[in-house]
Amino acid sequence: MSALGRPRLHLRETDSTNERARELAEAGAPHGTLVTASVQTAGRGRQGRRWEAPAGTALLCSLLVRRFDDLLSLRAGLAVADVAGEEALVKWPNDVLLDGRKVAGVLVEGRPQGGWAVVGIGINVALDVAALGPEASERAGSLGRPRSALEPALVELLGALERWLEAPAEEALAALRTRDALLGQAVSWSGGSGVGAGIDASGGLRVRPERRGTGALRGGGAPGLSAGDGGWWRRRTSTAAG
Protein backbone atom coordinates (compact mmCIF):
# COMPACT_ATOMS: atom_id res chain seq x y z
CA MET A 1 0.00 0.00 0.00
CA SER A 2 1.28 3.47 -0.88
CA ALA A 3 2.38 5.76 1.93
CA LEU A 4 0.73 8.58 -0.02
CA GLY A 5 -2.93 9.28 0.55
CA ARG A 6 -2.86 9.27 4.34
CA PRO A 7 -4.54 11.09 5.92
CA ARG A 8 -7.38 11.39 3.43
CA LEU A 9 -10.26 13.84 3.39
CA HIS A 10 -13.14 12.78 1.14
CA LEU A 11 -15.90 15.21 0.30
CA ARG A 12 -19.17 14.45 -1.46
CA GLU A 13 -19.00 17.90 -3.04
CA THR A 14 -16.55 20.80 -2.94
CA ASP A 15 -15.65 23.77 -5.07
CA SER A 16 -12.07 22.59 -5.64
CA THR A 17 -9.98 19.81 -4.10
CA ASN A 18 -6.92 21.98 -4.68
CA GLU A 19 -8.40 24.73 -2.52
CA ARG A 20 -9.10 22.29 0.30
CA ALA A 21 -5.61 20.82 0.03
CA ARG A 22 -4.05 24.29 0.09
CA GLU A 23 -5.92 25.05 3.29
CA LEU A 24 -4.65 21.84 4.85
CA ALA A 25 -1.11 22.65 3.73
CA GLU A 26 -1.25 26.06 5.37
CA ALA A 27 -2.55 24.39 8.54
CA GLY A 28 0.49 22.09 8.64
CA ALA A 29 -0.88 18.85 7.19
CA PRO A 30 1.82 16.27 6.46
CA HIS A 31 3.36 15.14 3.20
CA GLY A 32 1.03 12.70 1.46
CA THR A 33 -2.25 14.21 2.66
CA LEU A 34 -4.97 13.57 0.09
CA VAL A 35 -8.24 15.35 -0.69
CA THR A 36 -10.80 13.61 -2.90
CA ALA A 37 -14.30 14.57 -3.98
CA SER A 38 -17.21 13.02 -5.80
CA VAL A 39 -18.13 16.37 -7.36
CA GLN A 40 -16.29 19.64 -7.92
CA THR A 41 -18.27 22.79 -8.60
CA ALA A 42 -15.30 25.01 -9.45
CA GLY A 43 -12.53 22.67 -10.49
CA ARG A 44 -9.93 24.34 -12.64
CA GLY A 45 -7.07 23.54 -14.95
CA ARG A 46 -4.10 25.45 -16.27
CA GLN A 47 -4.63 29.15 -17.12
CA GLY A 48 -7.91 29.17 -15.19
CA ARG A 49 -9.78 26.74 -17.45
CA ARG A 50 -12.65 24.88 -15.77
CA TRP A 51 -12.51 21.15 -15.14
CA GLU A 52 -15.96 19.58 -15.03
CA ALA A 53 -17.22 16.00 -14.92
CA PRO A 54 -20.56 14.41 -14.01
CA ALA A 55 -20.69 12.94 -10.50
CA GLY A 56 -19.17 9.49 -10.14
CA THR A 57 -17.38 9.49 -13.50
CA ALA A 58 -14.01 11.06 -12.72
CA LEU A 59 -11.30 10.64 -10.13
CA LEU A 60 -10.91 14.10 -8.57
CA CYS A 61 -8.06 14.45 -6.11
CA SER A 62 -5.35 16.74 -4.77
CA LEU A 63 -2.19 15.48 -3.11
CA LEU A 64 -0.13 17.59 -0.72
CA VAL A 65 3.62 17.09 -1.11
CA ARG A 66 6.43 18.60 0.89
CA ARG A 67 9.28 16.98 -1.05
CA PHE A 68 9.36 17.92 -4.73
CA ASP A 69 11.43 19.30 -7.59
CA ASP A 70 10.83 21.28 -10.78
CA LEU A 71 9.60 18.14 -12.56
CA LEU A 72 6.64 17.70 -10.22
CA SER A 73 3.90 18.32 -12.79
CA LEU A 74 5.54 16.03 -15.34
CA ARG A 75 6.15 13.31 -12.75
CA ALA A 76 2.45 13.44 -11.93
CA GLY A 77 1.65 13.20 -15.63
CA LEU A 78 3.75 10.06 -15.88
CA ALA A 79 1.91 8.52 -12.95
CA VAL A 80 -1.44 9.27 -14.58
CA ALA A 81 -0.21 7.84 -17.88
CA ASP A 82 0.74 4.62 -16.10
CA VAL A 83 -2.85 4.34 -14.88
CA ALA A 84 -4.23 5.13 -18.34
CA GLY A 85 -2.15 2.42 -20.02
CA GLU A 86 0.79 1.76 -22.30
CA GLU A 87 -0.67 3.81 -25.16
CA ALA A 88 -1.20 6.95 -23.06
CA LEU A 89 0.89 10.02 -23.87
CA VAL A 90 1.83 13.05 -21.79
CA LYS A 91 1.01 16.31 -23.51
CA TRP A 92 3.47 18.77 -22.02
CA PRO A 93 3.07 20.28 -19.56
CA ASN A 94 0.06 18.79 -17.84
CA ASP A 95 -2.40 16.71 -19.89
CA VAL A 96 -2.62 12.99 -20.55
CA LEU A 97 -4.01 11.76 -23.86
CA LEU A 98 -5.34 8.41 -24.94
CA ASP A 99 -6.07 7.90 -28.63
CA GLY A 100 -5.56 11.63 -29.09
CA ARG A 101 -8.22 12.58 -26.54
CA LYS A 102 -7.68 14.19 -23.16
CA VAL A 103 -8.41 11.72 -20.38
CA ALA A 104 -6.70 13.57 -17.55
CA GLY A 105 -5.22 16.86 -16.44
CA VAL A 106 -2.73 17.90 -13.78
CA LEU A 107 -2.61 21.26 -11.99
CA VAL A 108 0.26 21.95 -9.59
CA GLU A 109 -0.05 24.89 -7.23
CA GLY A 110 1.82 25.76 -4.10
CA ARG A 111 4.04 27.96 -2.05
CA PRO A 112 7.63 26.84 -2.53
CA GLN A 113 8.86 29.25 0.12
CA GLY A 114 6.51 27.48 2.53
CA GLY A 115 7.83 24.09 1.50
CA TRP A 116 4.68 22.63 0.01
CA ALA A 117 2.90 22.01 -3.26
CA VAL A 118 -0.48 20.60 -4.17
CA VAL A 119 -0.86 18.24 -7.12
CA GLY A 120 -4.40 18.38 -8.45
CA ILE A 121 -5.38 15.52 -10.74
CA GLY A 122 -8.58 14.79 -12.64
CA ILE A 123 -8.97 11.52 -14.55
CA ASN A 124 -12.01 10.60 -16.64
CA VAL A 125 -12.30 7.04 -15.40
CA ALA A 126 -15.90 6.27 -16.30
CA LEU A 127 -16.97 9.29 -18.31
CA ASP A 128 -19.56 8.72 -21.04
CA VAL A 129 -18.09 10.94 -23.72
CA ALA A 130 -21.16 10.55 -25.92
CA ALA A 131 -23.23 12.28 -23.25
CA LEU A 132 -21.16 15.45 -23.46
CA GLY A 133 -21.90 18.40 -25.70
CA PRO A 134 -20.59 18.30 -29.28
CA GLU A 135 -17.59 20.54 -28.61
CA ALA A 136 -16.43 18.70 -25.49
CA SER A 137 -17.02 15.25 -26.95
CA GLU A 138 -14.60 16.01 -29.78
CA ARG A 139 -11.70 16.48 -27.34
CA ALA A 140 -12.53 14.53 -24.20
CA GLY A 141 -11.63 10.92 -23.63
CA SER A 142 -12.22 8.31 -20.96
CA LEU A 143 -10.53 5.22 -19.59
CA GLY A 144 -13.82 3.46 -20.28
CA ARG A 145 -13.97 1.74 -16.91
CA PRO A 146 -17.09 1.23 -14.78
CA ARG A 147 -17.94 3.67 -12.00
CA SER A 148 -16.97 1.02 -9.48
CA ALA A 149 -13.39 1.37 -10.73
CA LEU A 150 -12.82 4.85 -9.27
CA GLU A 151 -11.35 3.65 -5.97
CA PRO A 152 -9.15 0.98 -7.60
CA ALA A 153 -7.92 3.66 -10.01
CA LEU A 154 -7.00 5.86 -7.05
CA VAL A 155 -4.98 3.01 -5.53
CA GLU A 156 -3.16 2.60 -8.87
CA LEU A 157 -2.53 6.33 -9.08
CA LEU A 158 -1.09 6.63 -5.59
CA GLY A 159 1.26 3.74 -6.22
CA ALA A 160 2.41 5.27 -9.51
CA LEU A 161 2.85 8.69 -7.89
CA GLU A 162 4.97 7.18 -5.15
CA ARG A 163 7.24 5.59 -7.75
CA TRP A 164 7.62 8.63 -9.97
CA LEU A 165 7.96 11.23 -7.22
CA GLU A 166 10.95 9.30 -5.90
CA ALA A 167 12.50 8.35 -9.25
CA PRO A 168 15.80 9.95 -10.32
CA ALA A 169 15.25 12.91 -12.65
CA GLU A 170 17.07 11.14 -15.49
CA GLU A 171 14.70 8.17 -15.27
CA ALA A 172 11.63 10.41 -15.25
CA LEU A 173 12.89 12.40 -18.24
CA ALA A 174 13.64 9.24 -20.19
CA ALA A 175 10.11 7.97 -19.53
CA LEU A 176 8.63 11.31 -20.56
CA ARG A 177 10.43 11.18 -23.88
CA THR A 178 8.80 7.83 -24.66
CA ARG A 179 5.37 9.32 -23.93
CA ASP A 180 5.85 12.76 -25.51
CA ALA A 181 2.57 13.64 -27.23
CA LEU A 182 4.02 16.75 -28.88
CA LEU A 183 7.08 15.24 -30.50
CA GLY A 184 6.95 16.11 -34.20
CA GLN A 185 3.57 17.82 -33.82
CA ALA A 186 2.73 21.26 -35.18
CA VAL A 187 2.27 23.66 -32.31
CA SER A 188 1.46 27.33 -31.94
CA TRP A 189 1.33 29.96 -29.24
CA SER A 190 0.66 33.67 -29.07
CA GLY A 191 4.23 34.48 -30.18
CA GLY A 192 4.63 32.08 -33.09
CA SER A 193 4.53 28.46 -34.18
CA GLY A 194 6.78 25.50 -34.78
CA VAL A 195 7.20 21.77 -34.26
CA GLY A 196 7.68 19.91 -31.00
CA ALA A 197 11.27 18.67 -30.75
CA GLY A 198 11.36 16.73 -27.49
CA ILE A 199 11.92 17.24 -23.78
CA ASP A 200 15.16 18.87 -22.61
CA ALA A 201 17.31 18.07 -19.59
CA SER A 202 15.33 20.44 -17.36
CA GLY A 203 11.92 19.06 -18.33
CA GLY A 204 11.19 21.88 -20.75
CA LEU A 205 9.54 21.46 -24.13
CA ARG A 206 11.98 21.92 -26.99
CA VAL A 207 10.57 23.39 -30.17
CA ARG A 208 11.82 23.91 -33.66
CA PRO A 209 10.34 27.30 -34.63
CA GLU A 210 9.31 27.87 -38.20
CA ARG A 211 11.82 30.66 -38.79
CA ARG A 212 14.86 29.85 -36.67
CA GLY A 213 16.78 27.09 -34.93
CA THR A 214 15.56 24.84 -32.15
CA GLY A 215 14.71 26.64 -28.92
CA ALA A 216 13.13 25.85 -25.60
CA LEU A 217 10.27 27.51 -23.78
CA ARG A 218 10.47 28.66 -20.18
CA GLY A 219 7.88 29.89 -17.74
CA GLY A 220 4.60 28.60 -16.32
CA GLY A 221 2.80 28.26 -19.63
CA ALA A 222 2.69 29.61 -23.14
CA PRO A 223 -0.15 32.10 -23.59
CA GLY A 224 -2.47 30.97 -26.33
CA LEU A 225 -0.68 27.64 -26.73
CA SER A 226 -2.42 25.47 -29.29
CA ALA A 227 -1.04 22.08 -30.11
CA GLY A 228 -3.01 20.77 -32.97
CA ASP A 229 -2.75 19.99 -30.56
CA GLY A 230 0.90 20.86 -30.16
CA GLY A 231 2.92 23.46 -28.32
CA TRP A 232 6.25 25.21 -28.35
CA TRP A 233 8.54 26.50 -25.69
CA ARG A 234 10.60 25.22 -22.86
CA ARG A 235 8.91 25.47 -19.57
CA ARG A 236 10.70 24.57 -16.42
CA THR A 237 7.79 23.00 -14.61
CA SER A 238 8.19 25.16 -11.53
CA THR A 239 5.46 25.19 -8.95
CA ALA A 240 3.07 28.10 -9.25
CA ALA A 241 3.05 30.36 -6.25
CA GLY A 242 -0.22 31.42 -4.80
C-alpha positions as CSV (number, residue, x, y, z in Angstrom):
1,M,0.0,0.0,0.0
2,S,1.3,3.5,-0.9
3,A,2.4,5.8,1.9
4,L,0.7,8.6,0.0
5,G,-2.9,9.3,0.6
6,R,-2.9,9.3,4.3
7,P,-4.5,11.1,5.9
8,R,-7.4,11.4,3.4
9,L,-10.3,13.8,3.4
10,H,-13.1,12.8,1.1
11,L,-15.9,15.2,0.3
12,R,-19.2,14.5,-1.5
13,E,-19.0,17.9,-3.0
14,T,-16.6,20.8,-2.9
15,D,-15.6,23.8,-5.1
16,S,-12.1,22.6,-5.6
17,T,-10.0,19.8,-4.1
18,N,-6.9,22.0,-4.7
19,E,-8.4,24.7,-2.5
20,R,-9.1,22.3,0.3
21,A,-5.6,20.8,0.0
22,R,-4.1,24.3,0.1
23,E,-5.9,25.1,3.3
24,L,-4.7,21.8,4.8
25,A,-1.1,22.7,3.7
26,E,-1.2,26.1,5.4
27,A,-2.5,24.4,8.5
28,G,0.5,22.1,8.6
29,A,-0.9,18.9,7.2
30,P,1.8,16.3,6.5
31,H,3.4,15.1,3.2
32,G,1.0,12.7,1.5
33,T,-2.2,14.2,2.7
34,L,-5.0,13.6,0.1
35,V,-8.2,15.3,-0.7
36,T,-10.8,13.6,-2.9
37,A,-14.3,14.6,-4.0
38,S,-17.2,13.0,-5.8
39,V,-18.1,16.4,-7.4
40,Q,-16.3,19.6,-7.9
41,T,-18.3,22.8,-8.6
42,A,-15.3,25.0,-9.4
43,G,-12.5,22.7,-10.5
44,R,-9.9,24.3,-12.6
45,G,-7.1,23.5,-15.0
46,R,-4.1,25.5,-16.3
47,Q,-4.6,29.1,-17.1
48,G,-7.9,29.2,-15.2
49,R,-9.8,26.7,-17.4
50,R,-12.6,24.9,-15.8
51,W,-12.5,21.1,-15.1
52,E,-16.0,19.6,-15.0
53,A,-17.2,16.0,-14.9
54,P,-20.6,14.4,-14.0
55,A,-20.7,12.9,-10.5
56,G,-19.2,9.5,-10.1
57,T,-17.4,9.5,-13.5
58,A,-14.0,11.1,-12.7
59,L,-11.3,10.6,-10.1
60,L,-10.9,14.1,-8.6
61,C,-8.1,14.5,-6.1
62,S,-5.3,16.7,-4.8
63,L,-2.2,15.5,-3.1
64,L,-0.1,17.6,-0.7
65,V,3.6,17.1,-1.1
66,R,6.4,18.6,0.9
67,R,9.3,17.0,-1.1
68,F,9.4,17.9,-4.7
69,D,11.4,19.3,-7.6
70,D,10.8,21.3,-10.8
71,L,9.6,18.1,-12.6
72,L,6.6,17.7,-10.2
73,S,3.9,18.3,-12.8
74,L,5.5,16.0,-15.3
75,R,6.2,13.3,-12.8
76,A,2.5,13.4,-11.9
77,G,1.7,13.2,-15.6
78,L,3.8,10.1,-15.9
79,A,1.9,8.5,-13.0
80,V,-1.4,9.3,-14.6
81,A,-0.2,7.8,-17.9
82,D,0.7,4.6,-16.1
83,V,-2.9,4.3,-14.9
84,A,-4.2,5.1,-18.3
85,G,-2.2,2.4,-20.0
86,E,0.8,1.8,-22.3
87,E,-0.7,3.8,-25.2
88,A,-1.2,6.9,-23.1
89,L,0.9,10.0,-23.9
90,V,1.8,13.1,-21.8
91,K,1.0,16.3,-23.5
92,W,3.5,18.8,-22.0
93,P,3.1,20.3,-19.6
94,N,0.1,18.8,-17.8
95,D,-2.4,16.7,-19.9
96,V,-2.6,13.0,-20.6
97,L,-4.0,11.8,-23.9
98,L,-5.3,8.4,-24.9
99,D,-6.1,7.9,-28.6
100,G,-5.6,11.6,-29.1
101,R,-8.2,12.6,-26.5
102,K,-7.7,14.2,-23.2
103,V,-8.4,11.7,-20.4
104,A,-6.7,13.6,-17.5
105,G,-5.2,16.9,-16.4
106,V,-2.7,17.9,-13.8
107,L,-2.6,21.3,-12.0
108,V,0.3,22.0,-9.6
109,E,-0.1,24.9,-7.2
110,G,1.8,25.8,-4.1
111,R,4.0,28.0,-2.0
112,P,7.6,26.8,-2.5
113,Q,8.9,29.2,0.1
114,G,6.5,27.5,2.5
115,G,7.8,24.1,1.5
116,W,4.7,22.6,0.0
117,A,2.9,22.0,-3.3
118,V,-0.5,20.6,-4.2
119,V,-0.9,18.2,-7.1
120,G,-4.4,18.4,-8.5
121,I,-5.4,15.5,-10.7
122,G,-8.6,14.8,-12.6
123,I,-9.0,11.5,-14.5
124,N,-12.0,10.6,-16.6
125,V,-12.3,7.0,-15.4
126,A,-15.9,6.3,-16.3
127,L,-17.0,9.3,-18.3
128,D,-19.6,8.7,-21.0
129,V,-18.1,10.9,-23.7
130,A,-21.2,10.6,-25.9
131,A,-23.2,12.3,-23.2
132,L,-21.2,15.5,-23.5
133,G,-21.9,18.4,-25.7
134,P,-20.6,18.3,-29.3
135,E,-17.6,20.5,-28.6
136,A,-16.4,18.7,-25.5
137,S,-17.0,15.3,-27.0
138,E,-14.6,16.0,-29.8
139,R,-11.7,16.5,-27.3
140,A,-12.5,14.5,-24.2
141,G,-11.6,10.9,-23.6
142,S,-12.2,8.3,-21.0
143,L,-10.5,5.2,-19.6
144,G,-13.8,3.5,-20.3
145,R,-14.0,1.7,-16.9
146,P,-17.1,1.2,-14.8
147,R,-17.9,3.7,-12.0
148,S,-17.0,1.0,-9.5
149,A,-13.4,1.4,-10.7
150,L,-12.8,4.9,-9.3
151,E,-11.3,3.6,-6.0
152,P,-9.2,1.0,-7.6
153,A,-7.9,3.7,-10.0
154,L,-7.0,5.9,-7.0
155,V,-5.0,3.0,-5.5
156,E,-3.2,2.6,-8.9
157,L,-2.5,6.3,-9.1
158,L,-1.1,6.6,-5.6
159,G,1.3,3.7,-6.2
160,A,2.4,5.3,-9.5
161,L,2.9,8.7,-7.9
162,E,5.0,7.2,-5.1
163,R,7.2,5.6,-7.8
164,W,7.6,8.6,-10.0
165,L,8.0,11.2,-7.2
166,E,11.0,9.3,-5.9
167,A,12.5,8.3,-9.2
168,P,15.8,10.0,-10.3
169,A,15.3,12.9,-12.6
170,E,17.1,11.1,-15.5
171,E,14.7,8.2,-15.3
172,A,11.6,10.4,-15.2
173,L,12.9,12.4,-18.2
174,A,13.6,9.2,-20.2
175,A,10.1,8.0,-19.5
176,L,8.6,11.3,-20.6
177,R,10.4,11.2,-23.9
178,T,8.8,7.8,-24.7
179,R,5.4,9.3,-23.9
180,D,5.9,12.8,-25.5
181,A,2.6,13.6,-27.2
182,L,4.0,16.8,-28.9
183,L,7.1,15.2,-30.5
184,G,6.9,16.1,-34.2
185,Q,3.6,17.8,-33.8
186,A,2.7,21.3,-35.2
187,V,2.3,23.7,-32.3
188,S,1.5,27.3,-31.9
189,W,1.3,30.0,-29.2
190,S,0.7,33.7,-29.1
191,G,4.2,34.5,-30.2
192,G,4.6,32.1,-33.1
193,S,4.5,28.5,-34.2
194,G,6.8,25.5,-34.8
195,V,7.2,21.8,-34.3
196,G,7.7,19.9,-31.0
197,A,11.3,18.7,-30.7
198,G,11.4,16.7,-27.5
199,I,11.9,17.2,-23.8
200,D,15.2,18.9,-22.6
201,A,17.3,18.1,-19.6
202,S,15.3,20.4,-17.4
203,G,11.9,19.1,-18.3
204,G,11.2,21.9,-20.8
205,L,9.5,21.5,-24.1
206,R,12.0,21.9,-27.0
207,V,10.6,23.4,-30.2
208,R,11.8,23.9,-33.7
209,P,10.3,27.3,-34.6
210,E,9.3,27.9,-38.2
211,R,11.8,30.7,-38.8
212,R,14.9,29.8,-36.7
213,G,16.8,27.1,-34.9
214,T,15.6,24.8,-32.1
215,G,14.7,26.6,-28.9
216,A,13.1,25.9,-25.6
217,L,10.3,27.5,-23.8
218,R,10.5,28.7,-20.2
219,G,7.9,29.9,-17.7
220,G,4.6,28.6,-16.3
221,G,2.8,28.3,-19.6
222,A,2.7,29.6,-23.1
223,P,-0.1,32.1,-23.6
224,G,-2.5,31.0,-26.3
225,L,-0.7,27.6,-26.7
226,S,-2.4,25.5,-29.3
227,A,-1.0,22.1,-30.1
228,G,-3.0,20.8,-33.0
229,D,-2.8,20.0,-30.6
230,G,0.9,20.9,-30.2
231,G,2.9,23.5,-28.3
232,W,6.2,25.2,-28.4
233,W,8.5,26.5,-25.7
234,R,10.6,25.2,-22.9
235,R,8.9,25.5,-19.6
236,R,10.7,24.6,-16.4
237,T,7.8,23.0,-14.6
238,S,8.2,25.2,-11.5
239,T,5.5,25.2,-8.9
240,A,3.1,28.1,-9.2
241,A,3.1,30.4,-6.3
242,G,-0.2,31.4,-4.8
